[in-house]
Amino acid sequence: MAAEGDFLARYRAVSNKLKKRFLRKPNVAEASEQFGQLAKELKQQDCLQYAAFCNLAMARCEQTLFNAPGEALALTDAARLFLSSEKENRALQAPGFDEHLQAALNCYSFATKVYIEMNQPVMAASLCLELGNALKEINRPGEAIVHYQRAAELQTQTPIEALLSMGEMATCKILTRDYDGALSVFTEMQLICQEKGLQLPGSITPVGAFLDIVAKCEISRVLLLMLLEPPPQKLLPEHAQTLERYAWESFDPHSQCKFTSMACQEKDTESLKSLQTELW
């Protein structure tokens, strides 16, 4: 309680310096620096939520000074501190209403907005990924999906990074048992690889990292289609073509993936276990 009282007294003292007085402008830059120093001290004392509040106050000062990079940095620091505080509460199994998590979400959102206004989509995407990973880590994959999707949208100029973000989105959809949604994402990823991936002359097959992503997507699509077992009348053409390559009629004695497909079709779980190493 003594530490909390000291924090509040110092916080109010700095805040009072920002109040307008007759014929005297407040020194916002000095206040921002003092809020930053107080945040560092509180972080060292493991008072994470109070340090986050100081970073928020610092962000408001930087906004007043029209210093967008400083504002974004202070908001990001506040978001990470609120998130760390939330993780501590969860580790201690302390009762709460996710108020620190909500505060972190708001800070990440504002920081992302500032980076977008600064025309820095890469930085904005990195924050979306950071938040998505954090939500996935605390077992909230459903909430992480929208942030991975936002990251992919911001990474249009870097296709590989966008595809990796989409892969995380598909994984979260699987974790939430949205298998149809995951199948749609993997299908879209394969199309992007074919459209934007480097290709050998006279071939439509992408090479390099794009080829690796195509292979992973195809494996996931085959397994999801076998899990969903859609009726023929509801099977999309691209999905039908994928299944045809792994059907009995197209059996290739030299392909381990075909054996895996056949084992799934026959519900031969023991064979599937022995083939899973070959599949990967």
WODABEL-V961897 format. One line per field, one symbol per residue. phi: phi as a letter, one per 20 degrees, with the letter a starting at -180 (. if undefined). psi: psi as a letter, one per 40 degrees, with the letter a starting at -180 (. if undefined). burial: + if it has 9 or more other ideal C-beta (glycine too) atoms within 8 Angstrom, else -. A space follows every 10 residues. Layout:
phi=???
psi=???
burial=???
//
This chain:
phi=.fffffffff fffffffeff cglbefefff ffffffffff ffffemefff ffffffffff ffffeldfgf ffffffffgf ffffffffff felffadlff ffffgffgff fffffffemc ffffffffff fgfffffemc ffffgfffff fffedfecgf ffffffffff fffffemeff ffffffffff ffffedffcf gmcdefcmff fffgffffgf fffffffflf fgfdefgfff fffffdegfd gdfddfffgf fffffeleff ffffefffff
psi=dddddddddd ddddddeehh ihfhiigddd dddddddddd ddddefgddd dddddddddd ddddefgddd dddddddddd dddddddddd defiiiffdd dddddddddd dddddddefg dddddddddd dddddddfff dddddddddd dddefdegdd dddddddddd dddddefgdd dddddddddd dddddeiiii heiehiiadd dddddddddd ddddddddfi ideehidddd ddddeeiddf hheehddddd dddddefgdd ddddedddd.
burial=------+--+ +--++-++-- -----+-+-- ++-+++-+++ -++---++++ +++++++++- +++-+--+-+ ++-+++++++ ++++++++++ ---------+ +-+++-++-+ ++-+++-+-- ++++++++++ ++++++-+-- +--++-++++ ++-++---++ +++-++++++ ++++-+--+- -++-++++++ -+++--+-+- -----++--+ +-++-+++++ ++++++-+-- ----+---++ -+++-++--+ ------++++ ++++---+-- ++--++--+-
//
